[in-house]
Structure formats: C-alpha cells, structure tokens
Amino acid sequence: MSGGEVAGILVAVFWAILVSFLAVALARLAQTLRATTKLVADVTDQAVPLLADASAAVRSAQTQIERVDAIASDVQEVTSNASALSSTVASTFGGPLVKVAAFGYGVRRAIGGRRENVPDKASRRTVIVGRTVPSARRGKRKKD
C-alpha cells in the first residue's frame, strides 16, 4: 500500500465517521421535530376550546355591561326627575309655608304680649333648631 492509498482510506474513514455523526444528529433533530409537532397539535387542541370559552365570556360580560349601562341611565333619569320634583315642591309650598309659619309666630307673639302674667326672662326658653334649651343653666341653683 502506498501513502496515497492510506491517505485515501483515512479520508474515507473520516468521511464515514462524519456522515454517521450527521445521521445521528439528523435522527435526533427529526425526533425533536416530531415531538414539537405533537406538542403544537396538543396545544392547538386545548387552545381552541379555551378561546371559544373566553369569547363567550367576553360576549356575556358585554351583555351585562350594556344592562348596567341601561340601569345607570334609568337611575340618572330618576334622579333628575326627583330633583326637579323637589325643586317644584320647594318653590310651590316653601314660600307659603314660611309665610304661614311667620304669621303663626306673629299671632303667638301678639297673644302672648296681651297676657297679664308675662313670664320673666329667667324662665324663658331659647329654641335652637327644633330643640328647647332652658335658660336656667346660667347659674341658678336649687335651694336646699
């Protein structure tokens, strides 16, 4: 055997080793691609029903939001109607009621001024926003 033949055999052996390494690598790559394809198929099979459920949930939420919006607009309308009614009642009855109250107060004062037994200032009471507060708190004490 000559040196060229030995070199040719060495090159052929190296090529055979290289090709076998490439074949193993390609086999593993094919296995990985098969597993990836199966994984993508499984994810797709599970994702499609999930997306359908999510879409149904979004549609249901949109329907509920529309209902709430309708209720809110009705509440706003009722509130504005109540405000208008309140201002109408206040303007209609407020003035006359104040006049009647003032007239009643004037009549009480006029009748109270004609009495002979006018109470002294110590027994008067002061009215504060619907409450009667005796003025006897100024320092009067019971005699023992």
Residue, then its C-alpha position, 0 to 999 in steps of 0.5 A: m500500500s502506498g501513502g496515497e492509498v492510506a491517505g485515501i482510506l483515512v479520508a474515507v474513514f473520516w468521511a464515514i465517521l462524519v456522515s454517521f455523526l450527521a445521521v445521528a444528529l439528523a435522527r435526533l433533530a427529526q425526533t425533536l421535530r416530531a415531538t414539537t409537532k405533537l406538542v403544537a397539535d396538543v396545544t392547538d387542541q386545548a387552545v381552541p376550546l379555551l378561546a371559544d370559552a373566553s369569547a363567550a365570556v367576553r360576549s356575556a360580560q358585554t351583555q351585562i355591561e350594556r344592562v348596567d349601562a341601561i340601569a345607570s341611565d334609568v337611575q340618572e333619569v330618576t334622579s333628575n326627575a326627583s330633583a326637579l320634583s323637589s325643586t317644584v315642591a320647594s318653590t310651590f309650598g316653601g314660600p307659603l309655608v314660611k309665610v304661614a309659619a311667620f304669621g303663626y309666630g306673629v299671632r303667638r307673639a301678639i297673644g302672648g304680649r296681651r297676657e297679664n302674667v308675662p313670664d320673666k326672662a329667667s324662665r324663658r326658653t331659647v329654641i335652637v333648631g327644633r330643640t328647647v334649651p332652658s335658660a336656667r343653666r346660667g347659674k341658678r341653683k336649687k335651694d336646699 
